[in-house]
Structures are given as structure tokens and as C-alpha cells.
Amino acid sequence: MSGSNRRGGFPPALMLVCIGLTGGALSAAAADTRLARGFVHLSAVAPEIRQDIRYFGADNFTGRRVPGYEAGECILARPVAEALGRVQARLERDGFGLLVFDCFRPVRAVQGFMAWASGQAGVGNRAYFPRISRARIIPLGYVARRSSHSRGISVDLTLVRLPGGAKAPVTGSAPVKKEATCLDAVRFNRSADEVDMGTAFDCFDVKSHTASKAVSGVQRANRKRLVDAMAREGFQNYARDWWHFSMPLEGYGKARDFPVR
């Protein structure tokens, strides 16, 4: 036996092959988990912000997990994530916090929405659009053919009450009841501490328009609190969705298609 074999090693040539294969595998694994440049996991920047990424599961308007969502993680452009951390810090002073539903959305997810809207991918969950047909969701502007979410500059979120109580007029929430629709936020929301905004997240209805007169004064005040808190850090609300906010940023004009993981 050679000296290398006595030590339990491998011939030099075989070692080089093994090293090459191992290095290649590690590089591939790193590539699989690496974010696009300028993007971060929100949990790494602002771990105190709660996450309930809806498109990772079946509890959304499509009724199934959305393509491209391989984990329930919020990924954003770094400046957006850092700004959300500052919003959270200010809200905490008044007993509130943020709960995010969606952040970066791969292009393949947007394409999946388009396929679903055209009738190619199941009937969906009617509880999210109880008063309009699926065919009207895109024309009415509730789902976009090209989404700013795919650029990492948009986020869907709401307010939650922190332990110890909030210092603003909010209504309580009850556990989800299956027969409820998104128009009844108190019964439909998944988290009992979500602030009542009048409708649930992703409720495709005129009642979800931020300035809707169809919600109560308390619910309008809750929406205003969220909009004002986000505006202080440069976020702009989308008028048809009280939960949707974007931050105009230089250098984030390209739609991306890496998976959420």
C-alpha cells in the first residue's frame, strides 16, 4: 500500500476529481440560494416584522400555492426592507406593528396569475372575489399583468395590535369562519390581532379601495393610520388596494424571476 492509502486517503488524481465535484456542487447550491444583487430577506433586516406570505400556501384567491413561492419568506430591495423597519419602529410606540402578506413576486408568479385569470388553473377561492367574476379581476385593476412586486419595490401588508394594547380605535378580530368572505374582515382574517381594515387582504372589491365610503369611520381611521405611517418613509399606496404600497427607487427597474426561498 502507498503512504496515502495507509492514512485512509485517496490517490492525488482522485482527490482532485472529488474536490472539483464538491466545489461545483457547493457553487451550485450557493447559486440556488443567492438573492439578486440589492435584495434581502426582510427577516435579516427587520426580524420584528411578522410575515404571513399567502402565496406560499393555498389560502389565496387562486386556491393553490403560486408558482415561484418555495418558502414563506419576504424578500425586498434593501432600501425598502430598511424603510419598513423604520415604519415598524414608529408604529411600536403606539402599540402597533406590521404584518406582511407579499413582497417580491417572481415573474413566473405573475404569469401564473394571468393563466388563472384566463381560466387555465382551477376555479380559485370565491371568498376573495365574492361580488365579481374572475374575468373582471384584471380589467378592474386588482391584479396587474406586470407587477412592481417583481422589482422588489412593493409590499402588501396590514397593521396588527401588539401585546399590551393599541392606542387607537380598532375593532377586535375573531377566529376565521369558513363561511365568511373577505368582505367581513373580522371573521375572515387569519390572525386575531389584525386591525380591522373593513376587508381582508386581497379582497377584490370596491370596498377595498383605500378611500371607500363603504367602510366604517373606525375602519377608515385604521387605513389612514397605515397609509400615513408608510408615507412618512416614502411609500405610495395603490388606491384600489388599501394593503398595497410601493417605493419608487432608482436601479430597481428590472422585473426579476428568481424563486422565493
C-alpha positions in Angstrom: 0.0 0.0 0.0 1.1 3.6 -0.6 1.5 6.0 2.2 -1.7 7.8 1.2 -3.6 4.6 1.4 -2.2 3.8 4.8 -3.6 7.0 6.1 -7.0 6.3 4.7 -6.6 8.9 1.9 -7.2 8.9 -1.8 -4.8 9.0 -4.8 -4.0 12.6 -5.7 -5.8 12.4 -9.1 -8.9 11.1 -7.4 -8.7 13.8 -4.7 -8.6 16.4 -7.4 -11.7 15.0 -9.1 -13.6 14.9 -5.7 -12.6 18.4 -4.9 -13.8 19.6 -8.3 -17.1 17.8 -7.9 -17.6 19.1 -4.4 -16.7 22.6 -5.3 -19.1 22.5 -8.2 -21.9 21.2 -6.0 -21.3 23.9 -3.4 -21.2 26.6 -6.1 -24.5 25.3 -7.5 -26.1 25.2 -4.0 -24.9 28.8 -3.3 -26.3 29.9 -6.6 -29.6 28.4 -5.8 -30.0 30.3 -2.6 -28.3 33.6 -3.6 -30.6 36.6 -3.9 -30.4 39.0 -6.8 -28.0 41.8 -6.1 -29.6 44.5 -3.9 -32.3 42.2 -2.5 -32.5 41.0 1.1 -34.7 38.8 3.3 -36.8 41.1 5.4 -36.2 38.8 8.4 -32.5 39.7 8.2 -33.2 43.4 8.3 -36.3 43.8 10.4 -36.9 40.5 12.2 -39.6 42.1 14.4 -42.0 42.4 11.4 -44.4 39.5 11.2 -44.9 37.6 8.0 -47.8 35.6 6.5 -46.8 35.0 2.9 -50.1 34.0 1.4 -48.9 32.8 -2.0 -46.7 30.1 -0.4 -49.9 28.2 0.6 -53.4 27.6 -0.8 -55.2 30.3 1.3 -55.3 32.9 -1.5 -57.6 33.9 -4.4 -56.2 31.2 -6.7 -56.8 28.4 -4.2 -53.4 26.9 -4.6 -49.7 27.6 -4.0 -48.5 30.1 -6.6 -45.5 29.3 -8.9 -42.2 30.6 -7.7 -43.0 30.6 -4.0 -40.8 27.9 -2.4 -40.8 29.3 1.1 -42.9 31.7 3.2 -40.3 34.4 3.1 -40.5 38.2 2.4 -37.7 39.4 0.0 -37.4 43.0 -0.9 -35.0 45.6 -2.3 -32.7 46.5 0.6 -33.9 50.2 0.8 -37.5 49.0 1.0 -36.7 46.5 3.8 -34.8 49.1 5.8 -37.7 51.6 5.4 -40.2 49.0 6.6 -38.0 48.6 9.7 -38.3 52.3 10.4 -42.1 52.2 9.9 -42.3 49.3 12.4 -40.2 51.2 15.0 -42.5 54.2 14.9 -45.7 52.1 15.0 -44.5 50.2 18.0 -44.5 53.4 20.1 -48.3 53.4 19.7 -48.8 49.7 20.2 -48.9 48.6 16.6 -46.8 46.5 14.3 -46.7 45.4 10.6 -47.8 42.0 9.2 -46.7 41.4 5.6 -48.6 39.2 3.1 -46.5 39.5 0.0 -43.2 41.1 -1.0 -41.0 40.2 -4.0 -43.1 38.3 -6.5 -41.3 36.3 -9.3 -42.3 36.9 -12.9 -43.4 33.3 -13.1 -45.9 34.0 -10.3 -47.4 36.9 -12.2 -47.7 34.7 -15.3 -49.4 32.1 -13.0 -52.0 34.8 -12.1 -52.6 35.5 -15.7 -53.1 31.8 -16.5 -55.5 31.5 -13.6 -57.5 34.6 -14.6 -57.9 33.2 -18.1 -59.4 30.0 -16.7 -56.4 27.7 -17.1 -55.7 26.9 -13.5 -58.7 26.0 -11.4 -61.6 28.0 -10.2 -59.9 29.7 -7.3 -61.3 30.8 -3.9 -64.5 32.8 -4.5 -64.3 34.1 -0.9 -61.7 36.6 -2.2 -63.9 37.9 -5.0 -67.5 37.3 -3.9 -69.1 40.1 -6.0 -67.2 40.0 -9.3 -66.3 37.3 -11.8 -62.8 36.0 -12.3 -62.8 37.5 -15.8 -63.2 41.0 -14.3 -60.3 40.9 -11.8 -57.6 42.0 -14.3 -59.7 44.6 -16.2 -60.7 46.2 -12.9 -57.1 46.6 -11.8 -56.9 44.2 -8.9 -54.2 42.0 -10.5 -51.5 43.5 -12.8 -50.1 41.9 -15.9 -46.7 43.5 -14.9 -46.2 43.8 -11.2 -43.9 46.2 -9.3 -43.6 43.4 -6.8 -41.3 41.7 -9.3 -38.9 44.6 -8.9 -38.7 44.2 -5.2 -40.2 47.7 -4.5 -43.7 46.8 -3.5 -45.2 45.2 -0.4 -48.7 44.1 0.7 -49.3 44.5 4.4 -51.5 45.4 7.3 -51.4 46.5 10.9 -51.5 44.3 14.0 -52.0 45.1 17.6 -49.1 44.4 19.8 -49.4 42.8 23.3 -50.3 45.5 25.8 -53.0 47.1 23.6 -53.1 49.8 20.9 -53.8 53.4 21.4 -56.2 53.9 18.5 -59.8 52.9 17.7 -59.7 49.4 16.4 -62.2 46.5 16.5 -61.4 43.0 17.7 -61.0 40.0 15.5 -62.3 36.5 15.8 -61.0 33.2 14.5 -61.6 32.5 10.9 -65.0 31.1 10.0 -65.1 29.2 6.7 -68.4 30.6 5.6 -67.2 34.2 5.8 -65.9 36.1 2.8 -63.2 38.7 2.5 -65.9 41.5 2.9 -66.1 40.6 6.6 -62.6 41.1 7.7 -63.2 40.4 11.4 -64.3 36.9 10.7 -62.1 36.3 7.6 -58.7 37.4 8.9 -56.3 34.7 9.8 -54.7 36.5 12.8 -56.8 37.5 15.7 -54.7 40.7 16.3 -55.1 42.1 12.8 -56.5 45.6 12.8 -59.9 45.8 11.1 -59.5 47.5 7.8 -63.0 46.8 6.5 -62.0 44.0 4.2 -59.3 41.3 4.3 -56.1 41.3 2.2 -56.6 40.5 -1.5 -60.3 41.2 -1.3 -61.1 42.2 -4.9 -64.0 44.6 -4.3 -64.7 48.3 -4.4 -64.9 48.1 -0.6 -61.1 47.5 -0.6 -60.4 50.8 -2.3 -58.4 52.8 0.2 -60.9 55.8 0.2 -64.0 53.6 0.1 -67.1 55.1 1.8 -68.5 51.6 2.3 -66.4 51.0 5.4 -67.0 52.5 8.8 -65.3 55.5 10.3 -63.2 53.4 12.5 -62.0 51.3 9.6 -61.2 54.4 7.6 -59.2 55.7 10.5 -57.3 52.4 10.6 -56.5 52.6 6.9 -55.3 56.2 7.3 -53.0 55.2 10.2 -51.4 52.6 7.9 -51.2 55.0 4.9 -49.7 57.8 7.0 -47.1 55.6 8.6 -46.0 54.2 5.3 -46.0 57.7 3.6 -43.5 59.0 6.2 -40.9 56.6 4.7 -41.7 57.4 1.1 -44.2 54.6 0.3 -47.1 55.3 -2.0 -50.4 53.5 -1.7 -52.3 51.9 -4.6 -55.8 53.4 -4.5 -57.6 50.2 -5.3 -55.9 48.1 -2.6 -55.5 49.5 0.9 -52.8 46.9 1.6 -50.5 47.7 -1.4 -47.6 50.1 -1.1 -44.6 50.8 -3.4 -41.4 52.8 -3.0 -40.1 54.5 -6.2 -36.4 53.6 -6.4 -33.5 54.1 -8.8 -31.8 51.0 -10.0 -34.8 48.6 -9.5 -36.5 48.9 -12.8 -36.0 45.3 -14.0 -38.6 42.6 -13.2 -36.9 39.5 -11.7 -37.8 35.8 -11.8 -35.7 34.1 -9.1 -37.7 31.9 -6.7 -38.8 33.0 -3.2 -36.9 30.7 -0.8 
